[in-house]
Amino acid sequence: MTQKHAHRRYMKLFVPAMAMYMLSILGISFAKKNATMPEPLLYGLAVIPAVFILIWIWGHMRYITELDEYLRGLQVRAVLIGMAAIMAVSTIWGLLEELAAAPAIPIFFIVPGFYFIYGLAYLVIGKRAGVKGGYL
Amino acid sequence: MKNRLKVLRAERDWSQAALGGKLDVSRQTINAIETGRYDPSLPLAFKIARLFACTIEDIFEDTEGK
């Protein structure tokens, strides 16, 4: 599979998954404001946006496996940096919350935080490796 | 690891993208191999050798053993 084909397959999954994520967030927020719902239903509804995030993460993993060995290696390095950084930050902040009464940060921010750091890491790694844009 | 990939490619008048297409890898990967920034896996090295009808040792030089 060519890199362009892999990228197209990724975007075909990413765009609808993100659109559905946004719609589900908006829909559930709207429903929550305008109707009283039992707690079990709220729990069930709150999981729906996460399904689309999981689909996106799966699509990203599939994309990485479809790249050639060199580009895959660059992606894996960026993912490792993202994971290490987000684990370090969440561990440090978790300890601050537990031991120093620091304000709580919702764990929801772990995934966006990971993708932010991963994205920055890939920009640097890709630039050093002479890979200009195009692929994630 | 040093290699003769650029020379072999130039002899055939292929671009990096064209060679990448024949090997099913990206242009960036060919560039990284040619400039010595990346050593290909054994399957890819065999694929390269097969394409140029020579052995892996004809293309790649083991500089660490020297």
N, CA and C atoms of all chains as a GROMACS GRO file, in nm:
protein
  606
    1MET      N    1   0.084  -0.120   0.000
    1MET     CA    2   0.000   0.000   0.000
    1MET      C    3   0.088   0.126   0.000
    2THR      N    4   0.054   0.223  -0.086
    2THR     CA    5   0.135   0.344  -0.090
    2THR      C    6   0.102   0.432   0.030
    3GLN      N    7   0.192   0.526   0.057
    3GLN     CA    8   0.173   0.615   0.172
    3GLN      C    9   0.051   0.704   0.151
    4LYS      N   10   0.031   0.745   0.024
    4LYS     CA   11  -0.084   0.832  -0.006
    4LYS      C   12  -0.214   0.757   0.018
    5HIS      N   13  -0.214   0.631  -0.023
    5HIS     CA   14  -0.333   0.548  -0.004
    5HIS      C   15  -0.363   0.531   0.145
    6ALA      N   16  -0.258   0.507   0.223
    6ALA     CA   17  -0.273   0.491   0.368
    6ALA      C   18  -0.329   0.619   0.429
    7HIS      N   19  -0.277   0.734   0.381
    7HIS     CA   20  -0.321   0.863   0.433
    7HIS      C   21  -0.467   0.888   0.397
    8ARG      N   22  -0.504   0.852   0.274
    8ARG     CA   23  -0.645   0.869   0.231
    8ARG      C   24  -0.738   0.783   0.316
    9ARG      N   25  -0.695   0.658   0.341
    9ARG     CA   26  -0.776   0.568   0.424
    9ARG      C   27  -0.792   0.624   0.565
   10TYR      N   28  -0.685   0.684   0.617
   10TYR     CA   29  -0.690   0.743   0.751
   10TYR      C   30  -0.788   0.860   0.754
   11MET      N   31  -0.778   0.949   0.653
   11MET     CA   32  -0.864   1.067   0.651
   11MET      C   33  -1.012   1.029   0.634
   12LYS      N   34  -1.036   0.920   0.556
   12LYS     CA   35  -1.174   0.874   0.537
   12LYS      C   36  -1.237   0.829   0.668
   13LEU      N   37  -1.154   0.787   0.761
   13LEU     CA   38  -1.206   0.744   0.891
   13LEU      C   39  -1.205   0.859   0.991
   14PHE      N   40  -1.098   0.941   0.985
   14PHE     CA   41  -1.080   1.049   1.081
   14PHE      C   42  -1.191   1.155   1.070
   15VAL      N   43  -1.219   1.200   0.947
   15VAL     CA   44  -1.315   1.310   0.929
   15VAL      C   45  -1.456   1.272   0.979
   16PRO      N   46  -1.512   1.158   0.933
   16PRO     CA   47  -1.645   1.124   0.986
   16PRO      C   48  -1.644   1.094   1.136
   17ALA      N   49  -1.536   1.034   1.187
   17ALA     CA   50  -1.530   1.002   1.330
   17ALA      C   51  -1.532   1.132   1.412
   18MET      N   52  -1.457   1.232   1.366
   18MET     CA   53  -1.454   1.360   1.438
   18MET      C   54  -1.587   1.434   1.426
   19ALA      N   55  -1.649   1.425   1.307
   19ALA     CA   56  -1.780   1.490   1.287
   19ALA      C   57  -1.883   1.426   1.380
   20MET      N   58  -1.882   1.294   1.388
   20MET     CA   59  -1.977   1.223   1.475
   20MET      C   60  -1.948   1.253   1.622
   21TYR      N   61  -1.820   1.267   1.654
   21TYR     CA   62  -1.781   1.300   1.792
   21TYR      C   63  -1.840   1.436   1.832
   22MET      N   64  -1.820   1.536   1.744
   22MET     CA   65  -1.870   1.670   1.773
   22MET      C   66  -2.023   1.670   1.784
   23LEU      N   67  -2.087   1.602   1.687
   23LEU     CA   68  -2.234   1.596   1.688
   23LEU      C   69  -2.286   1.528   1.814
   24SER      N   70  -2.220   1.421   1.854
   24SER     CA   71  -2.268   1.348   1.974
   24SER      C   72  -2.248   1.432   2.100
   25ILE      N   73  -2.137   1.506   2.107
   25ILE     CA   74  -2.114   1.593   2.222
   25ILE      C   75  -2.223   1.701   2.229
   26LEU      N   76  -2.247   1.764   2.112
   26LEU     CA   77  -2.347   1.871   2.107
   26LEU      C   78  -2.486   1.816   2.139
   27GLY      N   79  -2.518   1.700   2.081
   27GLY     CA   80  -2.650   1.640   2.101
   27GLY      C   81  -2.673   1.602   2.246
   28ILE      N   82  -2.574   1.541   2.308
   28ILE     CA   83  -2.589   1.498   2.447
   28ILE      C   84  -2.596   1.619   2.540
   29SER      N   85  -2.514   1.721   2.512
   29SER     CA   86  -2.518   1.843   2.595
   29SER      C   87  -2.654   1.910   2.585
   30PHE      N   88  -2.708   1.914   2.462
   30PHE     CA   89  -2.840   1.974   2.439
   30PHE      C   90  -2.948   1.895   2.514
   31ALA      N   91  -2.940   1.761   2.501
   31ALA     CA   92  -3.041   1.676   2.566
   31ALA      C   93  -3.034   1.689   2.718
   32LYS      N   94  -2.913   1.699   2.769
   32LYS     CA   95  -2.893   1.709   2.914
   32LYS      C   96  -2.952   1.840   2.969
   33LYS      N   97  -2.939   1.946   2.890
   33LYS     CA   98  -2.990   2.077   2.934
   33LYS      C   99  -3.141   2.082   2.929
   34ASN      N  100  -3.199   2.014   2.830
   34ASN     CA  101  -3.342   2.029   2.805
   34ASN      C  102  -3.430   1.915   2.858
   35ALA      N  103  -3.369   1.816   2.916
   35ALA     CA  104  -3.451   1.705   2.968
   35ALA      C  105  -3.384   1.646   3.091
   36THR      N  106  -3.468   1.602   3.183
   36THR     CA  107  -3.412   1.533   3.299
   36THR      C  108  -3.401   1.385   3.265
   37MET      N  109  -3.280   1.335   3.284
   37MET     CA  110  -3.256   1.196   3.246
   37MET      C  111  -3.207   1.118   3.366
   38PRO      N  112  -3.244   0.991   3.376
   38PRO     CA  113  -3.191   0.910   3.486
   38PRO      C  114  -3.040   0.890   3.470
   39GLU      N  115  -2.974   0.869   3.584
   39GLU     CA  116  -2.827   0.859   3.584
   39GLU      C  117  -2.772   0.748   3.493
   40PRO      N  118  -2.834   0.628   3.494
   40PRO     CA  119  -2.780   0.523   3.406
   40PRO      C  120  -2.783   0.563   3.258
   41LEU      N  121  -2.889   0.636   3.218
   41LEU     CA  122  -2.899   0.682   3.079
   41LEU      C  123  -2.788   0.783   3.048
   42LEU      N  124  -2.763   0.872   3.143
   42LEU     CA  125  -2.655   0.971   3.125
   42LEU      C  126  -2.520   0.902   3.109
   43TYR      N  127  -2.497   0.799   3.190
   43TYR     CA  128  -2.372   0.723   3.179
   43TYR      C  129  -2.359   0.662   3.039
   44GLY      N  130  -2.469   0.604   2.995
   44GLY     CA  131  -2.468   0.541   2.863
   44GLY      C  132  -2.443   0.643   2.753
   45LEU      N  133  -2.510   0.757   2.761
   45LEU     CA  134  -2.494   0.861   2.658
   45LEU      C  135  -2.352   0.919   2.659
   46ALA      N  136  -2.297   0.935   2.780
   46ALA     CA  137  -2.164   0.996   2.792
   46ALA      C  138  -2.056   0.911   2.725
   47VAL      N  139  -2.082   0.782   2.710
   47VAL     CA  140  -1.983   0.692   2.650
   47VAL      C  141  -1.983   0.703   2.496
   48ILE      N  142  -2.095   0.749   2.441
   48ILE     CA  143  -2.109   0.751   2.294
   48ILE      C  144  -1.996   0.830   2.226
   49PRO      N  145  -1.964   0.955   2.270
   49PRO     CA  146  -1.853   1.026   2.202
   49PRO      C  147  -1.720   0.951   2.211
   50ALA      N  148  -1.702   0.879   2.323
   50ALA     CA  149  -1.576   0.804   2.340
   50ALA      C  150  -1.561   0.696   2.233
   51VAL      N  151  -1.673   0.642   2.188
   51VAL     CA  152  -1.668   0.538   2.083
   51VAL      C  153  -1.601   0.595   1.958
   52PHE      N  154  -1.637   0.720   1.923
   52PHE     CA  155  -1.580   0.780   1.803
   52PHE      C  156  -1.431   0.813   1.822
   53ILE      N  157  -1.394   0.847   1.946
   53ILE     CA  158  -1.252   0.870   1.975
   53ILE      C  159  -1.175   0.738   1.961
   54LEU      N  160  -1.235   0.630   2.009
   54LEU     CA  161  -1.169   0.499   1.998
   54LEU      C  162  -1.154   0.458   1.851
   55ILE      N  163  -1.257   0.489   1.771
   55ILE     CA  164  -1.250   0.460   1.627
   55ILE      C  165  -1.134   0.538   1.565
   56TRP      N  166  -1.121   0.665   1.604
   56TRP     CA  167  -1.012   0.749   1.552
   56TRP      C  168  -0.876   0.690   1.593
   57ILE      N  169  -0.863   0.651   1.721
   57ILE     CA  170  -0.735   0.595   1.768
   57ILE      C  171  -0.703   0.466   1.691
   58TRP      N  172  -0.805   0.384   1.669
   58TRP     CA  173  -0.784   0.261   1.592
   58TRP      C  174  -0.739   0.296   1.449
   59GLY      N  175  -0.802   0.396   1.389
   59GLY     CA  176  -0.765   0.439   1.254
   59GLY      C  177  -0.621   0.488   1.249
   60HIS      N  178  -0.579   0.557   1.354
   60HIS     CA  179  -0.442   0.607   1.358
   60HIS      C  180  -0.343   0.490   1.369
   61MET      N  181  -0.378   0.392   1.453
   61MET     CA  182  -0.291   0.274   1.466
   61MET      C  183  -0.283   0.199   1.334
   62ARG      N  184  -0.396   0.186   1.266
   62ARG     CA  185  -0.397   0.119   1.136
   62ARG      C  186  -0.311   0.195   1.036
   63TYR      N  187  -0.323   0.328   1.039
   63TYR     CA  188  -0.244   0.412   0.949
   63TYR      C  189  -0.094   0.388   0.969
   64ILE      N  190  -0.053   0.384   1.095
   64ILE     CA  191   0.089   0.363   1.125
   64ILE      C  192   0.137   0.228   1.072
   65THR      N  193   0.054   0.125   1.088
   65THR     CA  194   0.096  -0.008   1.040
   65THR      C  195   0.100  -0.014   0.888
   66GLU      N  196   0.026   0.074   0.821
   66GLU     CA  197   0.022   0.070   0.675
   66GLU      C  198   0.136   0.150   0.610
   67LEU      N  199   0.208   0.227   0.690
   67LEU     CA  200   0.320   0.304   0.635
   67LEU      C  201   0.438   0.212   0.608
   68ASP      N  202   0.533   0.259   0.529
   68ASP     CA  203   0.652   0.177   0.508
   68ASP      C  204   0.739   0.182   0.634
   69GLU      N  205   0.840   0.098   0.639
   69GLU     CA  206   0.914   0.077   0.764
   69GLU      C  207   0.982   0.204   0.817
   70TYR      N  208   1.031   0.287   0.728
   70TYR     CA  209   1.102   0.409   0.773
   70TYR      C  210   1.002   0.509   0.833
   71LEU      N  211   0.895   0.538   0.758
   71LEU     CA  212   0.796   0.634   0.808
   71LEU      C  213   0.726   0.580   0.933
   72ARG      N  214   0.708   0.446   0.938
   72ARG     CA  215   0.646   0.386   1.056
   72ARG      C  216   0.735   0.408   1.178
   73GLY      N  217   0.865   0.394   1.158
   73GLY     CA  218   0.958   0.416   1.268
   73GLY      C  219   0.951   0.558   1.322
   74LEU      N  220   0.938   0.655   1.230
   74LEU     CA  221   0.926   0.796   1.273
   74LEU      C  222   0.798   0.817   1.353
   75GLN      N  223   0.689   0.757   1.304
   75GLN     CA  224   0.560   0.770   1.373
   75GLN      C  225   0.567   0.707   1.513
   76VAL      N  226   0.628   0.589   1.519
   76VAL     CA  227   0.635   0.519   1.648
   76VAL      C  228   0.717   0.601   1.749
   77ARG      N  229   0.824   0.664   1.701
   77ARG     CA  230   0.904   0.748   1.793
   77ARG      C  231   0.820   0.864   1.846
   78ALA      N  232   0.741   0.926   1.757
   78ALA     CA  233   0.657   1.038   1.801
   78ALA      C  234   0.550   0.991   1.899
   79VAL      N  235   0.492   0.873   1.872
   79VAL     CA  236   0.392   0.817   1.964
   79VAL      C  237   0.454   0.790   2.100
   80LEU      N  238   0.574   0.734   2.101
   80LEU     CA  239   0.642   0.705   2.228
   80LEU      C  240   0.667   0.833   2.308
   81ILE      N  241   0.710   0.938   2.238
   81ILE     CA  242   0.734   1.066   2.306
   81ILE      C  243   0.603   1.119   2.364
   82GLY      N  244   0.496   1.112   2.283
   82GLY     CA  245   0.365   1.158   2.329
   82GLY      C  246   0.318   1.081   2.451
   83MET      N  247   0.333   0.948   2.446
   83MET     CA  248   0.289   0.864   2.558
   83MET      C  249   0.373   0.890   2.683
   84ALA      N  250   0.504   0.899   2.665
   84ALA     CA  251   0.593   0.922   2.780
   84ALA      C  252   0.561   1.056   2.844
   85ALA      N  253   0.541   1.159   2.760
   85ALA     CA  254   0.515   1.293   2.813
   85ALA      C  255   0.381   1.298   2.887
   86ILE      N  256   0.277   1.238   2.827
   86ILE     CA  257   0.145   1.246   2.891
   86ILE      C  258   0.142   1.162   3.019
   87MET      N  259   0.216   1.049   3.020
   87MET     CA  260   0.223   0.969   3.143
   87MET      C  261   0.297   1.046   3.253
   88ALA      N  262   0.405   1.114   3.213
   88ALA     CA  263   0.483   1.191   3.311
   88ALA      C  264   0.397   1.304   3.369
   89VAL      N  265   0.331   1.378   3.279
   89VAL     CA  266   0.249   1.491   3.325
   89VAL      C  267   0.136   1.443   3.414
   90SER      N  268   0.066   1.333   3.372
   90SER     CA  269  -0.048   1.288   3.452
   90SER      C  270  -0.003   1.230   3.586
   91THR      N  271   0.114   1.166   3.588
   91THR     CA  272   0.165   1.113   3.715
   91THR      C  273   0.201   1.228   3.810
   92ILE      N  274   0.273   1.325   3.756
   92ILE     CA  275   0.316   1.438   3.840
   92ILE      C  276   0.193   1.515   3.891
   93TRP      N  277   0.099   1.542   3.798
   93TRP     CA  278  -0.019   1.619   3.840
   93TRP      C  279  -0.106   1.538   3.936
   94GLY      N  280  -0.115   1.407   3.913
   94GLY     CA  281  -0.190   1.320   4.004
   94GLY      C  282  -0.134   1.326   4.145
   95LEU      N  283  -0.003   1.325   4.156
   95LEU     CA  284   0.061   1.334   4.287
   95LEU      C  285   0.036   1.471   4.351
   96LEU      N  286   0.041   1.575   4.266
   96LEU     CA  287   0.014   1.710   4.316
   96LEU      C  288  -0.130   1.719   4.370
   97GLU      N  289  -0.223   1.655   4.298
   97GLU     CA  290  -0.363   1.655   4.344
   97GLU      C  291  -0.377   1.581   4.477
   98GLU      N  292  -0.311   1.465   4.484
   98GLU     CA  293  -0.323   1.381   4.603
   98GLU      C  294  -0.253   1.441   4.724
   99LEU      N  295  -0.133   1.492   4.701
   99LEU     CA  296  -0.047   1.531   4.814
   99LEU      C  297  -0.044   1.680   4.842
  100ALA      N  298  -0.075   1.761   4.742
  100ALA     CA  299  -0.063   1.905   4.763
  100ALA      C  300  -0.192   1.980   4.734
  101ALA      N  301  -0.302   1.905   4.719
  101ALA     CA  302  -0.434   1.964   4.694
  101ALA      C  303  -0.437   2.058   4.573
  102ALA      N  304  -0.363   2.018   4.470
  102ALA     CA  305  -0.366   2.097   4.346
  102ALA      C  306  -0.504   2.080   4.281
  103PRO      N  307  -0.549   2.179   4.201
  103PRO     CA  308  -0.682   2.166   4.138
  103PRO      C  309  -0.686   2.045   4.043
  104ALA      N  310  -0.799   1.976   4.043
  104ALA     CA  311  -0.812   1.856   3.960
  104ALA      C  312  -0.828   1.892   3.813
  105ILE      N  313  -0.759   1.818   3.728
  105ILE     CA  314  -0.775   1.834   3.584
  105ILE      C  315  -0.852   1.712   3.534
  106PRO      N  316  -0.960   1.732   3.455
  106PRO     CA  317  -1.036   1.616   3.407
  106PRO      C  318  -0.948   1.519   3.327
  107ILE      N  319  -0.960   1.389   3.354
  107ILE     CA  320  -0.877   1.292   3.282
  107ILE      C  321  -0.913   1.286   3.134
  108PHE      N  322  -1.026   1.346   3.098
  108PHE     CA  323  -1.065   1.356   2.957
  108PHE      C  324  -0.951   1.417   2.873
  109PHE      N  325  -0.872   1.506   2.934
  109PHE     CA  326  -0.770   1.579   2.859
  109PHE      C  327  -0.647   1.494   2.824
  110ILE      N  328  -0.644   1.370   2.869
  110ILE     CA  329  -0.527   1.286   2.840
  110ILE      C  330  -0.512   1.262   2.688
  111VAL      N  331  -0.621   1.229   2.620
  111VAL     CA  332  -0.610   1.200   2.476
  111VAL      C  333  -0.573   1.326   2.396
  112PRO      N  334  -0.646   1.439   2.414
  112PRO     CA  335  -0.603   1.559   2.340
  112PRO      C  336  -0.460   1.600   2.376
  113GLY      N  337  -0.423   1.583   2.504
  113GLY     CA  338  -0.286   1.616   2.547
  113GLY      C  339  -0.185   1.528   2.477
  114PHE      N  340  -0.217   1.399   2.469
  114PHE     CA  341  -0.126   1.307   2.399
  114PHE      C  342  -0.110   1.348   2.254
  115TYR      N  343  -0.224   1.375   2.186
  115TYR     CA  344  -0.216   1.407   2.043
  115TYR      C  345  -0.144   1.539   2.018
  116PHE      N  346  -0.156   1.631   2.112
  116PHE     CA  347  -0.086   1.758   2.098
  116PHE      C  348   0.066   1.735   2.104
  117ILE      N  349   0.110   1.660   2.204
  117ILE     CA  350   0.254   1.635   2.220
  117ILE      C  351   0.306   1.547   2.106
  118TYR      N  352   0.227   1.446   2.071
  118TYR     CA  353   0.264   1.358   1.959
  118TYR      C  354   0.280   1.440   1.830
  119GLY      N  355   0.186   1.531   1.807
  119GLY     CA  356   0.191   1.614   1.686
  119GLY      C  357   0.316   1.701   1.683
  120LEU      N  358   0.347   1.763   1.797
  120LEU     CA  359   0.468   1.845   1.804
  120LEU      C  360   0.593   1.759   1.783
  121ALA      N  361   0.594   1.641   1.848
  121ALA     CA  362   0.709   1.551   1.837
  121ALA      C  363   0.728   1.508   1.692
  122TYR      N  364   0.616   1.478   1.623
  122TYR     CA  365   0.629   1.433   1.484
  122TYR      C  366   0.676   1.547   1.394
  123LEU      N  367   0.636   1.669   1.424
  123LEU     CA  368   0.684   1.783   1.346
  123LEU      C  369   0.836   1.791   1.353
  124VAL      N  370   0.890   1.779   1.475
  124VAL     CA  371   1.036   1.789   1.495
  124VAL      C  372   1.106   1.668   1.432
  125ILE      N  373   1.056   1.548   1.462
  125ILE     CA  374   1.118   1.425   1.409
  125ILE      C  375   1.112   1.424   1.256
  126GLY      N  376   0.995   1.460   1.203
  126GLY     CA  377   0.978   1.462   1.058
  126GLY      C  378   1.069   1.563   0.991
  127LYS      N  379   1.083   1.679   1.053
  127LYS     CA  380   1.168   1.783   0.995
  127LYS      C  381   1.314   1.736   0.993
  128ARG      N  382   1.358   1.678   1.105
  128ARG     CA  383   1.496   1.627   1.113
  128ARG      C  384   1.520   1.517   1.010
  129ALA      N  385   1.415   1.438   0.986
  129ALA     CA  386   1.430   1.323   0.895
  129ALA      C  387   1.407   1.361   0.750
  130GLY      N  388   1.375   1.488   0.727
  130GLY     CA  389   1.353   1.534   0.589
  130GLY      C  390   1.217   1.496   0.534
  131VAL      N  391   1.123   1.466   0.624
  131VAL     CA  392   0.986   1.433   0.580
  131VAL      C  393   0.901   1.557   0.597
  132LYS      N  394   0.866   1.618   0.483
  132LYS     CA  395   0.791   1.743   0.491
  132LYS      C  396   0.642   1.717   0.473
  133GLY      N  397   0.567   1.741   0.578
  133GLY     CA  398   0.420   1.736   0.573
  133GLY      C  399   0.363   1.616   0.499
  134GLY      N  400   0.241   1.631   0.457
  134GLY     CA  401   0.181   1.526   0.376
  134GLY      C  402   0.126   1.412   0.457
  135TYR      N  403   0.210   1.352   0.538
  135TYR     CA  404   0.164   1.236   0.615
  135TYR      C  405   0.161   1.270   0.762
  136LEU      N  406   0.043   1.297   0.810
  136LEU     CA  407   0.022   1.326   0.952
  136LEU      C  408   0.131   1.413   1.009
  137MET      N  409   2.544   0.287   0.772
  137MET     CA  410   2.591   0.190   0.672
  137MET      C  411   2.600   0.257   0.535
  138LYS      N  412   2.717   0.243   0.471
  138LYS     CA  413   2.731   0.302   0.337
  138LYS      C  414   2.662   0.214   0.235
  139ASN      N  415   2.617   0.276   0.127
  139ASN     CA  416   2.555   0.194   0.023
  139ASN      C  417   2.569   0.261  -0.114
  140ARG      N  418   2.545   0.180  -0.218
  140ARG     CA  419   2.559   0.227  -0.356
  140ARG      C  420   2.424   0.252  -0.422
  141LEU      N  421   2.324   0.270  -0.341
  141LEU     CA  422   2.187   0.280  -0.396
  141LEU      C  423   2.172   0.398  -0.492
  142LYS      N  424   2.230   0.511  -0.453
  142LYS     CA  425   2.217   0.632  -0.536
  142LYS      C  426   2.282   0.609  -0.673
  143VAL      N  427   2.398   0.544  -0.672
  143VAL     CA  428   2.470   0.517  -0.797
  143VAL      C  429   2.388   0.423  -0.885
  144LEU      N  430   2.341   0.314  -0.824
  144LEU     CA  431   2.262   0.216  -0.899
  144LEU      C  432   2.136   0.279  -0.957
  145ARG      N  433   2.074   0.367  -0.877
  145ARG     CA  434   1.953   0.434  -0.923
  145ARG      C  435   1.984   0.529  -1.038
  146ALA      N  436   2.095   0.603  -1.023
  146ALA     CA  437   2.134   0.700  -1.127
  146ALA      C  438   2.167   0.628  -1.258
  147GLU      N  439   2.230   0.511  -1.248
  147GLU     CA  440   2.264   0.434  -1.368
  147GLU      C  441   2.140   0.399  -1.451
  148ARG      N  442   2.030   0.382  -1.380
  148ARG     CA  443   1.904   0.346  -1.447
  148ARG      C  444   1.817   0.469  -1.474
  149ASP      N  445   1.868   0.584  -1.432
  149ASP     CA  446   1.796   0.709  -1.454
  149ASP      C  447   1.657   0.709  -1.388
  150TRP      N  448   1.653   0.653  -1.268
  150TRP     CA  449   1.528   0.651  -1.193
  150TRP      C  450   1.529   0.763  -1.090
  151SER      N  451   1.414   0.820  -1.066
  151SER     CA  452   1.403   0.918  -0.957
  151SER      C  453   1.385   0.841  -0.825
  152GLN      N  454   1.400   0.912  -0.715
  152GLN     CA  455   1.378   0.847  -0.584
  152GLN      C  456   1.234   0.797  -0.574
  153ALA      N  457   1.142   0.877  -0.626
  153ALA     CA  458   1.001   0.837  -0.619
  153ALA      C  459   0.977   0.712  -0.704
  154ALA      N  460   1.041   0.707  -0.823
  154ALA     CA  461   1.023   0.591  -0.911
  154ALA      C  462   1.078   0.464  -0.845
  155LEU      N  463   1.195   0.478  -0.784
  155LEU     CA  464   1.253   0.361  -0.715
  155LEU      C  465   1.164   0.321  -0.596
  156GLY      N  466   1.116   0.421  -0.525
  156GLY     CA  467   1.025   0.393  -0.413
  156GLY      C  468   0.902   0.317  -0.460
  157GLY      N  469   0.850   0.357  -0.575
  157GLY     CA  470   0.733   0.290  -0.631
  157GLY      C  471   0.761   0.144  -0.663
  158LYS      N  472   0.880   0.116  -0.716
  158LYS     CA  473   0.917  -0.023  -0.748
  158LYS      C  474   0.935  -0.108  -0.623
  159LEU      N  475   0.975  -0.042  -0.514
  159LEU     CA  476   1.001  -0.116  -0.390
  159LEU      C  477   0.883  -0.106  -0.291
  160ASP      N  478   0.780  -0.032  -0.331
  160ASP     CA  479   0.662  -0.011  -0.246
  160ASP      C  480   0.698   0.060  -0.115
  161VAL      N  481   0.788   0.157  -0.125
  161VAL     CA  482   0.820   0.243  -0.011
  161VAL      C  483   0.814   0.388  -0.057
  162SER      N  484   0.820   0.481   0.038
  162SER     CA  485   0.808   0.622   0.003
  162SER      C  486   0.941   0.678  -0.051
  163ARG      N  487   0.929   0.793  -0.118
  163ARG     CA  488   1.048   0.864  -0.165
  163ARG      C  489   1.138   0.902  -0.047
  164GLN      N  490   1.072   0.937   0.065
  164GLN     CA  491   1.148   0.976   0.185
  164GLN      C  492   1.234   0.860   0.235
  165THR      N  493   1.181   0.740   0.223
  165THR     CA  494   1.255   0.622   0.269
  165THR      C  495   1.379   0.600   0.181
  166ILE      N  496   1.362   0.614   0.050
  166ILE     CA  497   1.476   0.599  -0.042
  166ILE      C  498   1.581   0.704  -0.009
  167ASN      N  499   1.536   0.826   0.012
  167ASN     CA  500   1.628   0.935   0.044
  167ASN      C  501   1.703   0.906   0.174
  168ALA      N  502   1.632   0.856   0.275
  168ALA     CA  503   1.697   0.826   0.403
  168ALA      C  504   1.800   0.715   0.390
  169ILE      N  505   1.771   0.615   0.306
  169ILE     CA  506   1.867   0.506   0.285
  169ILE      C  507   1.989   0.558   0.210
  170GLU      N  508   1.964   0.634   0.104
  170GLU     CA  509   2.075   0.685   0.022
  170GLU      C  510   2.170   0.774   0.102
  171THR      N  511   2.113   0.853   0.191
  171THR     CA  512   2.196   0.946   0.268
  171THR      C  513   2.254   0.882   0.395
  172GLY      N  514   2.224   0.755   0.414
  172GLY     CA  515   2.281   0.682   0.528
  172GLY      C  516   2.213   0.711   0.661
  173ARG      N  517   2.097   0.778   0.655
  173ARG     CA  518   2.025   0.808   0.779
  173ARG      C  519   1.943   0.690   0.827
  174TYR      N  520   1.921   0.595   0.737
  174TYR     CA  521   1.838   0.480   0.775
  174TYR      C  522   1.892   0.353   0.710
  175ASP      N  523   1.907   0.249   0.790
  175ASP     CA  524   1.946   0.118   0.737
  175ASP      C  525   1.820   0.036   0.717
  176PRO      N  526   1.797  -0.013   0.595
  176PRO     CA  527   1.672  -0.086   0.570
  176PRO      C  528   1.667  -0.220   0.642
  177SER      N  529   1.546  -0.270   0.660
  177SER     CA  530   1.530  -0.403   0.720
  177SER      C  531   1.585  -0.507   0.623
  178LEU      N  532   1.605  -0.628   0.673
  178LEU     CA  533   1.657  -0.736   0.587
  178LEU      C  534   1.564  -0.764   0.468
  179PRO      N  535   1.430  -0.774   0.491
  179PRO     CA  536   1.342  -0.797   0.375
  179PRO      C  537   1.352  -0.687   0.269
  180LEU      N  538   1.363  -0.560   0.314
  180LEU     CA  539   1.374  -0.451   0.216
  180LEU      C  540   1.510  -0.456   0.146
  181ALA      N  541   1.615  -0.489   0.221
  181ALA     CA  542   1.749  -0.500   0.159
  181ALA      C  543   1.749  -0.610   0.052
  182PHE      N  544   1.683  -0.722   0.080
  182PHE     CA  545   1.673  -0.830  -0.020
  182PHE      C  546   1.594  -0.783  -0.142
  183LYS      N  547   1.488  -0.708  -0.115
  183LYS     CA  548   1.404  -0.658  -0.225
  183LYS      C  549   1.486  -0.566  -0.316
  184ILE      N  550   1.567  -0.480  -0.253
  184ILE     CA  551   1.653  -0.387  -0.329
  184ILE      C  552   1.753  -0.468  -0.412
  185ALA      N  553   1.814  -0.567  -0.348
  185ALA     CA  554   1.914  -0.650  -0.417
  185ALA      C  555   1.851  -0.723  -0.536
  186ARG      N  556   1.731  -0.775  -0.515
  186ARG     CA  557   1.662  -0.846  -0.624
  186ARG      C  558   1.633  -0.752  -0.739
  187LEU      N  559   1.590  -0.630  -0.707
  187LEU     CA  560   1.556  -0.532  -0.812
  187LEU      C  561   1.677  -0.499  -0.898
  188PHE      N  562   1.793  -0.487  -0.833
  188PHE     CA  563   1.914  -0.451  -0.908
  188PHE      C  564   1.994  -0.575  -0.951
  189ALA      N  565   1.937  -0.691  -0.929
  189ALA     CA  566   1.999  -0.819  -0.968
  189ALA      C  567   2.141  -0.832  -0.916
  190CYS      N  568   2.158  -0.806  -0.788
  190CYS     CA  569   2.289  -0.827  -0.726
  190CYS      C  570   2.269  -0.869  -0.580
  191THR      N  571   2.377  -0.890  -0.510
  191THR     CA  572   2.364  -0.934  -0.371
  191THR      C  573   2.355  -0.812  -0.278
  192ILE      N  574   2.313  -0.837  -0.156
  192ILE     CA  575   2.304  -0.729  -0.058
  192ILE      C  576   2.442  -0.667  -0.036
  193GLU      N  577   2.544  -0.754  -0.032
  193GLU     CA  578   2.682  -0.704  -0.009
  193GLU      C  579   2.731  -0.616  -0.124
  194ASP      N  580   2.676  -0.636  -0.243
  194ASP     CA  581   2.715  -0.551  -0.358
  194ASP      C  582   2.663  -0.409  -0.339
  195ILE      N  583   2.556  -0.394  -0.261
  195ILE     CA  584   2.492  -0.263  -0.245
  195ILE      C  585   2.530  -0.200  -0.111
  196PHE      N  586   2.525  -0.281  -0.006
  196PHE     CA  587   2.549  -0.227   0.129
  196PHE      C  588   2.686  -0.270   0.181
  197GLU      N  589   2.753  -0.174   0.241
  197GLU     CA  590   2.887  -0.200   0.294
  197GLU      C  591   2.881  -0.200   0.447
  198ASP      N  592   2.929  -0.307   0.506
  198ASP     CA  593   2.927  -0.318   0.653
  198ASP      C  594   3.044  -0.237   0.710
  199THR      N  595   3.017  -0.112   0.743
  199THR     CA  596   3.125  -0.025   0.791
  199THR      C  597   3.162  -0.054   0.937
  200GLU      N  598   3.070  -0.114   1.010
  200GLU     CA  599   3.098  -0.142   1.153
  200GLU      C  600   3.202  -0.252   1.169
  201GLY      N  601   3.206  -0.346   1.077
  201GLY     CA  602   3.300  -0.458   1.086
  201GLY      C  603   3.441  -0.421   1.050
  202LYS      N  604   3.461  -0.295   1.004
  202LYS     CA  605   3.596  -0.256   0.958
  202LYS      C  606   3.672  -0.180   1.066
   0.00000   0.00000   0.00000
